[in-house]
Amino acid sequence: MKQKLAMMVLILSVAAAGLSACGKRGDPYRPSEIPDKTASAT
């Protein structure tokens, strides 16, 4: 019983960590959505 509960907690924590990290790595823009830098440069 304890082993089954420990496996459930482990699986749920890995799933939660994976979902919370979604979209936080790499380039924030899609390649087709990169804004022009000519107008925003000061």
N, C-alpha and C positions, 0 to 999 in steps of 0.2 A: 504493500500500500504506500509506504513512504517513498519507495523507489519510483513508483508511478507518478506521485505528486512532484518529486524532484525533477523528473523528466519533463513534465508539463510546465513547470516554472522555467526551466532552462529553455525550452522551445519558445515559450511566450516572450521571454526576455530577449532572445535573439531576434525574433520577429519584430518586436517593438523597437529595438535598436536599428534594425534595417529600415523600418518605415520612417523613423524619425530622422535618419540621415539622408533620406531621399531628396535629391535635388540640391544638396549643399556642397557638392564637390564639382570641380571643373569649371568650365566657362559658364557664366550666368546667362548668356544669350545663345540662341540657336544661330547657326551660321547665316541664315537668311535675315536675322533680326539685329545684326550688329549695327549700332548707330554710327552716323558720320561723325568724325572727330573734327572736321573743319570749322563748324559753327560753334562748337562748345569749347574750343581752345581759347584760353585768355592770356 
